[in-house]
C-alpha cells in the first residue's frame, strides 16, 4: 500500500500540477514543465520517508526553480487586484 494519504493516482495529480504551472508560466514549454515536474517528484520521492506532501512540494520546488532562472509568473487579473 502506498503512503500518499488520499492521492489515488499520482500521475493524475502530477498532470494537474503541470496544467497549473502551464497557466502560471505560459512562456515555458509544456514538455519542459512535464519533465521538471516528474524529475522533481522522482527526486523528492527517492529522498522521502513519508510521501504525503510530495505533490505539493513538487509544485513549490518547480516554481522556485523557474523563478530562480528568471521566468515570469503570470497571475489571473482577479488575483492581482487583491
Beta strands, then each sheet from edge to edge (+ up, - down):
end
